[in-house]
Amino acid sequence: MGQFVTILWKEWILFKNKLFDISLSALLGPLLYLIAFGWGLGGALMVGGISYTAFVTPGIIAMNGMTQGFSVIANDVNMARIYQKTFETVMISPISMPVFTLARITANILRCLYSAVLIIAASFLFNARLRLDWYFFLLIVLNCAVFSTIGFIAGLCIDSHADMAKTSNFIITPMSFLCGTFFPLDRFPLILRKIIEFLPLTQTVSGMRSGVNAAFSFVPPLALFAWLIVLVPAAMFLCKKAE
């Protein structure tokens, strides 16, 4: 427990020292999307009986959790392992690799949640009318956890910073636009839709929208839990193997 808290404390110090930069980077992209789709299209379109602003805002929140969850920890671990060589310091320290894995992922989840709170606060400027209840925040936490774990694994497996950027282009960018963030999935052909529905971002977005419509479904959180059951042991194994 002491090792876990120590790593979290180190991440908190780094977070506190870069609070302004982190806040700005977390807000800039989502605000541009909210301005473009909220003010630009929100009052002119209706999707599924709700305004386009109410439709797209949960997708933007989920997409930001994905990008923040993946990119921050993936780049940090990759840089520490390949360029800064600080990952070697962790490996020779008395810190358990499974504990290190869980602590780094947890710290990144908390950072993602901070970003989500900022975006939720900003969304009120656009009259998004989010249903902010336990179900909504459960999905945010699970979404951040899944993509933080994927990012941790990517940081361990990819051997150059250039390849990390390519991986983000092949994983994060397609999911940003194909997982129902900006338009309903029923526009896709059936086979492609079934594949996309399997992806974690799709489950998060659909779950958040079901909450907005007051028609809760426990399929999205269970699907995200299933992803974590597979990903977290894989992350621990890879971190131990790196040791």
C-alpha positions as CSV (number, residue, x, y, z in Angstrom):
1,M,0.0,0.0,0.0
2,G,2.9,2.3,0.8
3,Q,4.4,1.8,-2.6
4,F,1.1,2.5,-4.3
5,V,0.6,5.8,-2.3
6,T,4.2,6.9,-3.0
7,I,3.7,6.6,-6.8
8,L,0.4,8.4,-6.6
9,W,2.0,11.2,-4.6
10,K,4.8,11.6,-7.2
11,E,2.2,11.8,-9.9
12,W,0.3,14.4,-7.9
13,I,3.3,16.6,-7.5
14,L,3.9,16.5,-11.3
15,F,0.2,17.2,-11.9
16,K,0.2,20.1,-9.5
17,N,3.3,21.7,-11.1
18,K,1.7,21.5,-14.5
19,L,-1.9,22.2,-13.6
20,F,-2.4,25.2,-15.9
21,D,-0.9,23.4,-19.0
22,I,-2.9,20.3,-18.2
23,S,-6.1,22.2,-17.8
24,L,-5.6,24.1,-21.0
25,S,-4.7,21.1,-23.1
26,A,-7.7,19.2,-21.6
27,L,-10.2,21.9,-22.5
28,L,-8.9,23.3,-25.9
29,G,-9.9,20.4,-28.2
30,P,-13.3,19.6,-26.6
31,L,-14.2,23.4,-26.5
32,L,-13.6,23.7,-30.2
33,Y,-15.8,20.7,-30.8
34,L,-18.5,22.1,-28.5
35,I,-18.3,25.5,-30.3
36,A,-18.4,23.9,-33.8
37,F,-21.1,21.3,-33.1
38,G,-22.9,22.9,-30.1
39,W,-23.3,26.5,-31.3
40,G,-22.8,25.7,-35.0
41,L,-25.2,22.8,-35.4
42,G,-26.8,22.2,-32.0
43,G,-29.9,24.4,-32.5
44,A,-30.5,23.3,-36.1
45,L,-30.5,19.5,-35.8
46,M,-32.4,16.9,-33.8
47,V,-31.1,13.3,-33.4
48,G,-33.2,10.6,-31.8
49,G,-35.6,13.2,-30.4
50,I,-32.9,15.3,-28.7
51,S,-31.0,18.3,-29.8
52,Y,-27.7,17.7,-31.6
53,T,-25.9,19.4,-28.7
54,A,-27.3,16.9,-26.2
55,F,-26.5,14.1,-28.6
56,V,-22.9,15.0,-29.3
57,T,-21.7,16.2,-25.8
58,P,-21.6,12.8,-24.2
59,G,-19.5,11.6,-27.2
60,I,-17.1,14.5,-26.8
61,I,-16.7,13.7,-23.1
62,A,-16.1,10.1,-23.8
63,M,-13.7,10.8,-26.7
64,N,-11.7,13.2,-24.5
65,G,-11.4,10.5,-21.9
66,M,-10.1,8.1,-24.5
67,T,-7.5,10.6,-25.9
68,Q,-6.3,11.8,-22.5
69,G,-6.3,8.3,-21.1
70,F,-4.3,6.8,-23.9
71,S,-1.9,9.5,-25.0
72,V,-0.6,10.9,-21.7
73,I,0.4,7.6,-20.1
74,A,1.5,6.0,-23.3
75,N,3.9,8.9,-24.1
76,D,5.1,9.1,-20.5
77,V,5.9,5.4,-20.2
78,N,7.4,5.3,-23.7
79,M,9.7,8.3,-23.1
80,A,10.7,7.0,-19.6
81,R,11.6,3.6,-21.0
82,I,13.4,4.5,-24.3
83,Y,14.7,8.1,-24.0
84,Q,14.9,9.3,-20.4
85,K,15.8,5.8,-19.1
86,T,14.0,6.6,-15.8
87,F,12.0,3.4,-16.2
88,E,15.1,1.5,-15.4
89,T,15.2,3.2,-12.0
90,V,11.8,1.8,-11.2
91,M,12.8,-1.7,-12.3
92,I,15.8,-1.8,-9.9
93,S,13.9,-0.2,-7.0
94,P,12.0,-2.3,-4.4
95,I,8.7,-1.3,-6.0
96,S,6.6,-4.3,-7.2
97,M,5.8,-4.1,-10.9
98,P,2.1,-5.0,-10.5
99,V,1.8,-2.2,-7.9
100,F,3.6,0.2,-10.2
101,T,1.3,-0.8,-13.0
102,L,-1.9,-0.2,-10.9
103,A,-0.6,3.0,-9.4
104,R,0.4,4.6,-12.8
105,I,-2.9,3.6,-14.3
106,T,-4.9,4.9,-11.3
107,A,-3.0,8.2,-11.4
108,N,-3.8,8.6,-15.1
109,I,-7.5,7.8,-14.4
110,L,-7.6,10.6,-11.8
111,R,-6.1,13.0,-14.3
112,C,-8.7,11.9,-16.9
113,L,-11.5,12.5,-14.4
114,Y,-10.2,16.0,-13.8
115,S,-10.3,16.7,-17.6
116,A,-13.9,15.2,-17.7
117,V,-15.0,17.5,-14.9
118,L,-13.7,20.5,-16.8
119,I,-15.5,19.5,-19.9
120,I,-18.8,18.8,-18.1
121,A,-18.5,22.3,-16.5
122,A,-17.9,23.9,-19.9
123,S,-20.8,22.0,-21.5
124,F,-23.3,23.9,-19.4
125,L,-22.4,27.0,-21.5
126,F,-23.9,25.1,-24.5
127,N,-27.1,23.9,-22.8
128,A,-26.1,20.3,-23.1
129,R,-28.5,19.1,-20.4
130,L,-26.4,16.1,-19.2
131,R,-27.9,13.6,-16.8
132,L,-25.1,13.7,-14.2
133,D,-25.8,10.6,-12.0
134,W,-23.9,7.6,-10.7
135,Y,-24.3,5.7,-14.1
136,F,-22.8,8.6,-16.1
137,F,-19.8,8.9,-13.8
138,L,-19.3,5.1,-13.7
139,L,-19.0,5.0,-17.4
140,I,-16.5,7.9,-17.4
141,V,-14.3,6.1,-14.8
142,L,-14.5,2.8,-16.7
143,N,-13.7,4.6,-20.0
144,C,-10.7,6.3,-18.5
145,A,-9.5,3.1,-16.9
146,V,-9.7,1.1,-20.2
147,F,-7.8,3.6,-22.3
148,S,-5.3,4.3,-19.5
149,T,-4.5,0.6,-19.5
150,I,-4.3,0.4,-23.3
151,G,-2.0,3.5,-23.2
152,F,0.2,1.8,-20.5
153,I,0.5,-1.3,-22.6
154,A,1.3,0.7,-25.7
155,G,4.0,2.6,-23.9
156,L,5.6,-0.7,-22.9
157,C,5.4,-2.4,-26.3
158,I,6.2,0.3,-28.8
159,D,9.9,1.0,-29.3
160,S,10.0,4.5,-30.7
161,H,8.2,7.8,-30.2
162,A,7.5,8.0,-34.0
163,D,5.8,4.6,-33.8
164,M,3.8,5.8,-30.8
165,A,2.4,8.6,-33.0
166,K,1.5,6.1,-35.7
167,T,-0.2,3.9,-33.2
168,S,-2.3,6.8,-32.0
169,N,-3.3,7.5,-35.6
170,F,-4.3,3.9,-36.2
171,I,-6.2,3.4,-32.8
172,I,-7.4,6.7,-31.4
173,T,-8.2,8.7,-34.5
174,P,-10.5,6.0,-36.1
175,M,-12.4,5.4,-32.9
176,S,-12.9,9.1,-32.5
177,F,-14.9,9.3,-35.7
178,L,-16.4,5.8,-36.0
179,C,-17.7,5.0,-32.5
180,G,-20.9,7.1,-32.7
181,T,-19.3,10.2,-31.2
182,F,-20.7,12.6,-33.9
183,F,-23.5,10.6,-35.6
184,P,-25.6,7.5,-34.9
185,L,-24.2,4.1,-35.7
186,D,-27.3,3.1,-37.7
187,R,-25.8,4.9,-40.6
188,F,-23.2,2.2,-41.0
189,P,-23.6,-1.1,-42.8
190,L,-24.6,-3.9,-40.5
191,I,-21.3,-5.9,-40.5
192,L,-19.2,-2.8,-39.8
193,R,-21.7,-1.6,-37.1
194,K,-21.3,-5.0,-35.3
195,I,-17.6,-4.6,-35.3
196,I,-17.7,-1.0,-34.1
197,E,-20.1,-1.9,-31.3
198,F,-17.4,-4.2,-29.8
199,L,-15.1,-1.2,-29.2
200,P,-14.9,0.3,-25.7
201,L,-15.5,3.9,-26.8
202,T,-18.7,2.8,-28.6
203,Q,-19.9,1.2,-25.4
204,T,-19.1,4.3,-23.4
205,V,-20.9,6.7,-25.8
206,S,-24.0,4.5,-26.1
207,G,-24.2,4.1,-22.3
208,M,-23.9,7.8,-21.7
209,R,-26.7,8.5,-24.3
210,S,-28.9,5.8,-22.8
211,G,-28.6,7.7,-19.5
212,V,-29.6,11.0,-21.1
213,N,-32.7,9.3,-22.4
214,A,-33.4,7.8,-18.9
215,A,-33.2,4.3,-20.4
216,F,-30.3,2.7,-18.5
217,S,-28.5,-0.3,-20.0
218,F,-26.0,-2.3,-18.0
219,V,-24.4,-3.8,-21.1
220,P,-21.9,-0.8,-21.6
221,P,-20.5,-1.0,-18.0
222,L,-20.3,-4.8,-18.1
223,A,-18.5,-4.6,-21.5
224,L,-16.0,-2.1,-20.2
225,F,-15.4,-4.3,-17.1
226,A,-14.8,-7.2,-19.5
227,W,-12.2,-5.1,-21.3
228,L,-10.5,-4.3,-18.0
229,I,-10.4,-8.0,-17.0
230,V,-8.4,-8.7,-20.1
231,L,-6.2,-5.6,-20.2
232,V,-5.1,-5.1,-16.6
233,P,-3.5,-8.6,-16.2
234,A,-1.9,-8.1,-19.6
235,A,-0.4,-4.7,-18.5
236,M,0.9,-6.3,-15.3
237,F,2.5,-9.2,-17.2
238,L,4.2,-6.9,-19.8
239,C,5.5,-4.6,-17.0
240,K,6.9,-7.6,-15.1
241,K,8.4,-8.9,-18.4
242,A,10.1,-5.5,-19.0
243,E,11.7,-5.9,-15.6
